[in-house]
């Protein structure tokens, strides 16, 4: 194995470890608030993008539109989200996070965010730019892979 092949293998392993750690972190964080990881990630989308239609939320989350109705119902029952009239389309509603409840989640991130802020001090601006580029492209490719699986990709075995 060449040095580059070994480095790429280490990168792929590190990516898998990061992915697993992220799933476990968000599952634990969500559980602290009586949420599922999917519900917590939906709230993250509402935090980042602001109010969304159910269709937009489904697209961002990679979920079937029909499943988003139940997701929003659960978030409403738990007090984390609400439906409001869509001023751009009177036939639809927007889903938005409830600010006070969303604020309950923020302190749960404090330690992790502080540790990441310390970590970035180890890297030059050029290295950080490369990391941002890689993570951005990797996320786009993972969203594409998710869509392929959801749409019955020909090389994806089904049960």
C-alpha atoms as a printed R data frame, in Angstrom:
    type eleno elety resid chain resno       x      y      z
1   ATOM     1    CA   UNK     A     1   0.000  0.000  0.000
2   ATOM     2    CA   UNK     A     2   1.406  3.401 -0.950
3   ATOM     3    CA   UNK     A     3   1.603  6.231  1.568
4   ATOM     4    CA   UNK     A     4  -1.313  7.941 -0.186
5   ATOM     5    CA   UNK     A     5  -3.426  4.772 -0.158
6   ATOM     6    CA   UNK     A     6  -2.714  4.342  3.535
7   ATOM     7    CA   UNK     A     7  -3.616  7.979  4.223
8   ATOM     8    CA   UNK     A     8  -6.875  7.629  2.278
9   ATOM     9    CA   UNK     A     9  -7.712  4.434  4.184
10  ATOM    10    CA   UNK     A    10  -7.076  6.276  7.475
11  ATOM    11    CA   UNK     A    11  -9.291  9.146  6.272
12  ATOM    12    CA   UNK     A    12 -12.119  6.751  5.404
13  ATOM    13    CA   UNK     A    13 -11.836  5.073  8.814
14  ATOM    14    CA   UNK     A    14 -11.803  8.450 10.567
15  ATOM    15    CA   UNK     A    15 -14.889  9.468  8.585
16  ATOM    16    CA   UNK     A    16 -16.722  6.354  9.710
17  ATOM    17    CA   UNK     A    17 -15.690  7.015 13.311
18  ATOM    18    CA   UNK     A    18 -16.881 10.636 13.067
19  ATOM    19    CA   UNK     A    19 -20.181  9.512 11.563
20  ATOM    20    CA   UNK     A    20 -20.779  6.979 14.342
21  ATOM    21    CA   UNK     A    21 -19.792  9.488 17.021
22  ATOM    22    CA   UNK     A    22 -22.171 12.082 15.529
23  ATOM    23    CA   UNK     A    23 -25.072  9.620 15.505
24  ATOM    24    CA   UNK     A    24 -24.401  8.650 19.119
25  ATOM    25    CA   UNK     A    25 -24.006 12.284 20.239
26  ATOM    26    CA   UNK     A    26 -27.246 13.413 18.620
27  ATOM    27    CA   UNK     A    27 -29.097 10.367 19.917
28  ATOM    28    CA   UNK     A    28 -27.924 11.106 23.488
29  ATOM    29    CA   UNK     A    29 -28.623 14.826 23.149
30  ATOM    30    CA   UNK     A    30 -32.117 14.177 21.782
31  ATOM    31    CA   UNK     A    31 -32.891 11.670 24.526
32  ATOM    32    CA   UNK     A    32 -32.084 14.311 27.168
33  ATOM    33    CA   UNK     A    33 -34.999 16.352 25.783
34  ATOM    34    CA   UNK     A    34 -37.391 13.466 25.118
35  ATOM    35    CA   UNK     A    35 -36.736 13.572 21.375
36  ATOM    36    CA   UNK     A    36 -35.561 11.078 18.794
37  ATOM    37    CA   UNK     A    37 -32.398 11.806 16.820
38  ATOM    38    CA   UNK     A    38 -34.533 12.471 13.719
39  ATOM    39    CA   UNK     A    39 -36.627 14.994 15.640
40  ATOM    40    CA   UNK     A    40 -33.505 16.735 16.942
41  ATOM    41    CA   UNK     A    41 -31.978 16.892 13.453
42  ATOM    42    CA   UNK     A    42 -35.254 18.328 12.096
43  ATOM    43    CA   UNK     A    43 -34.999 21.063 14.734
44  ATOM    44    CA   UNK     A    44 -31.413 21.660 13.610
45  ATOM    45    CA   UNK     A    45 -32.707 22.191 10.063
46  ATOM    46    CA   UNK     A    46 -35.318 24.663 11.318
47  ATOM    47    CA   UNK     A    47 -32.612 26.459 13.291
48  ATOM    48    CA   UNK     A    48 -30.332 26.717 10.261
49  ATOM    49    CA   UNK     A    49 -32.890 27.463  7.542
50  ATOM    50    CA   UNK     A    50 -35.710 29.129  9.461
51  ATOM    51    CA   UNK     A    51 -39.367 28.270  8.869
52  ATOM    52    CA   UNK     A    52 -39.872 25.630  6.173
53  ATOM    53    CA   UNK     A    53 -42.809 24.028  4.460
54  ATOM    54    CA   UNK     A    54 -43.255 20.328  5.172
55  ATOM    55    CA   UNK     A    55 -42.038 19.603  1.633
56  ATOM    56    CA   UNK     A    56 -38.876 21.679  2.171
57  ATOM    57    CA   UNK     A    57 -38.249 20.019  5.536
58  ATOM    58    CA   UNK     A    58 -38.632 16.606  3.896
59  ATOM    59    CA   UNK     A    59 -36.173 17.533  1.156
60  ATOM    60    CA   UNK     A    60 -33.563 18.855  3.593
61  ATOM    61    CA   UNK     A    61 -33.992 15.869  5.920
62  ATOM    62    CA   UNK     A    62 -34.020 13.264  3.172
63  ATOM    63    CA   UNK     A    63 -37.381 11.971  4.379
64  ATOM    64    CA   UNK     A    64 -40.527 11.022  2.535
65  ATOM    65    CA   UNK     A    65 -43.040 13.898  2.642
66  ATOM    66    CA   UNK     A    66 -45.654 11.631  4.260
67  ATOM    67    CA   UNK     A    67 -43.349 10.853  7.189
68  ATOM    68    CA   UNK     A    68 -42.713 14.556  7.838
69  ATOM    69    CA   UNK     A    69 -46.357 15.062  8.822
70  ATOM    70    CA   UNK     A    70 -45.926 12.658 11.724
71  ATOM    71    CA   UNK     A    71 -42.556 14.173 12.593
72  ATOM    72    CA   UNK     A    72 -44.030 17.678 12.776
73  ATOM    73    CA   UNK     A    73 -47.015 16.372 14.781
74  ATOM    74    CA   UNK     A    74 -44.616 14.896 17.352
75  ATOM    75    CA   UNK     A    75 -42.527 18.078 17.525
76  ATOM    76    CA   UNK     A    76 -45.690 20.111 18.048
77  ATOM    77    CA   UNK     A    77 -46.940 17.793 20.811
78  ATOM    78    CA   UNK     A    78 -43.558 18.104 22.553
79  ATOM    79    CA   UNK     A    79 -43.676 21.897 22.244
80  ATOM    80    CA   UNK     A    80 -40.610 22.240 19.988
81  ATOM    81    CA   UNK     A    81 -42.317 23.302 16.737
82  ATOM    82    CA   UNK     A    82 -45.472 24.941 15.486
83  ATOM    83    CA   UNK     A    83 -47.267 25.342 12.197
84  ATOM    84    CA   UNK     A    84 -47.912 28.904 11.026
85  ATOM    85    CA   UNK     A    85 -49.672 30.234  7.922
86  ATOM    86    CA   UNK     A    86 -47.394 30.510  4.894
87  ATOM    87    CA   UNK     A    87 -47.633 34.129  3.691
88  ATOM    88    CA   UNK     A    88 -46.282 33.107  0.267
89  ATOM    89    CA   UNK     A    89 -48.881 30.341 -0.260
90  ATOM    90    CA   UNK     A    90 -52.167 30.412  1.623
91  ATOM    91    CA   UNK     A    91 -52.697 26.708  0.865
92  ATOM    92    CA   UNK     A    92 -49.673 25.627  2.916
93  ATOM    93    CA   UNK     A    93 -48.169 26.180  6.326
94  ATOM    94    CA   UNK     A    94 -44.663 26.781  7.556
95  ATOM    95    CA   UNK     A    95 -43.076 24.729 10.293
96  ATOM    96    CA   UNK     A    96 -40.974 26.756 12.696
97  ATOM    97    CA   UNK     A    97 -39.108 26.021 15.879
98  ATOM    98    CA   UNK     A    98 -40.443 27.390 19.169
99  ATOM    99    CA   UNK     A    99 -37.619 29.703 20.303
100 ATOM   100    CA   UNK     A   100 -37.879 28.995 24.044
101 ATOM   101    CA   UNK     A   101 -37.820 25.235 23.525
102 ATOM   102    CA   UNK     A   102 -35.054 25.457 20.907
103 ATOM   103    CA   UNK     A   103 -33.024 27.435 23.449
104 ATOM   104    CA   UNK     A   104 -33.282 24.441 25.812
105 ATOM   105    CA   UNK     A   105 -31.092 22.493 23.377
106 ATOM   106    CA   UNK     A   106 -28.291 25.062 23.044
107 ATOM   107    CA   UNK     A   107 -26.562 24.446 26.413
108 ATOM   108    CA   UNK     A   108 -26.281 20.755 25.575
109 ATOM   109    CA   UNK     A   109 -23.876 21.701 22.766
110 ATOM   110    CA   UNK     A   110 -21.691 24.060 24.816
111 ATOM   111    CA   UNK     A   111 -18.973 21.604 25.878
112 ATOM   112    CA   UNK     A   112 -18.700 20.060 22.421
113 ATOM   113    CA   UNK     A   113 -18.577 23.434 20.650
114 ATOM   114    CA   UNK     A   114 -15.905 24.668 23.075
115 ATOM   115    CA   UNK     A   115 -13.801 21.576 22.398
116 ATOM   116    CA   UNK     A   116 -14.132 22.105 18.621
117 ATOM   117    CA   UNK     A   117 -13.147 25.760 19.011
118 ATOM   118    CA   UNK     A   118  -9.995 24.560 20.765
119 ATOM   119    CA   UNK     A   119  -9.354 21.949 18.084
120 ATOM   120    CA   UNK     A   120  -9.439 24.416 15.176
121 ATOM   121    CA   UNK     A   121  -6.546 26.358 16.712
122 ATOM   122    CA   UNK     A   122  -4.269 23.481 15.651
123 ATOM   123    CA   UNK     A   123  -4.809 24.163 11.940
124 ATOM   124    CA   UNK     A   124  -3.694 26.892  9.550
125 ATOM   125    CA   UNK     A   125  -6.236 28.829  7.513
126 ATOM   126    CA   UNK     A   126  -5.270 26.800  4.430
127 ATOM   127    CA   UNK     A   127  -5.751 23.531  6.315
128 ATOM   128    CA   UNK     A   128  -9.123 24.698  7.633
129 ATOM   129    CA   UNK     A   129 -10.178 25.663  4.105
130 ATOM   130    CA   UNK     A   130  -9.264 22.154  2.909
131 ATOM   131    CA   UNK     A   131 -11.202 20.589  5.779
132 ATOM   132    CA   UNK     A   132 -14.258 22.757  5.004
133 ATOM   133    CA   UNK     A   133 -14.042 21.804  1.331
134 ATOM   134    CA   UNK     A   134 -13.756 18.096  2.114
135 ATOM   135    CA   UNK     A   135 -16.607 18.087  4.642
136 ATOM   136    CA   UNK     A   136 -18.869 20.109  2.340
137 ATOM   137    CA   UNK     A   137 -18.243 17.765 -0.592
138 ATOM   138    CA   UNK     A   138 -18.539 14.653  1.599
139 ATOM   139    CA   UNK     A   139 -21.910 15.860  2.934
140 ATOM   140    CA   UNK     A   140 -23.186 16.500 -0.607
141 ATOM   141    CA   UNK     A   141 -22.094 13.025 -1.687
142 ATOM   142    CA   UNK     A   142 -23.728 11.459  1.360
143 ATOM   143    CA   UNK     A   143 -27.001 13.241  0.552
144 ATOM   144    CA   UNK     A   144 -26.726 11.885 -3.019
145 ATOM   145    CA   UNK     A   145 -26.087  8.370 -1.702
146 ATOM   146    CA   UNK     A   146 -29.107  8.710  0.593
147 ATOM   147    CA   UNK     A   147 -31.319  9.718 -2.341
148 ATOM   148    CA   UNK     A   148 -30.069  6.725 -4.336
149 ATOM   149    CA   UNK     A   149 -30.941  4.365 -1.505
150 ATOM   150    CA   UNK     A   150 -34.361  5.950 -1.064
151 ATOM   151    CA   UNK     A   151 -35.082  5.694 -4.770
152 ATOM   152    CA   UNK     A   152 -34.109  2.028 -4.990
153 ATOM   153    CA   UNK     A   153 -30.616  2.259 -6.460
154 ATOM   154    CA   UNK     A   154 -30.012 -0.750 -8.730
155 ATOM   155    CA   UNK     A   155 -26.910 -1.851 -6.819
156 ATOM   156    CA   UNK     A   156 -28.518 -1.564 -3.378
157 ATOM   157    CA   UNK     A   157 -29.767 -4.942 -2.140
158 ATOM   158    CA   UNK     A   158 -33.282 -4.847 -0.727
159 ATOM   159    CA   UNK     A   159 -34.825 -7.108  1.876
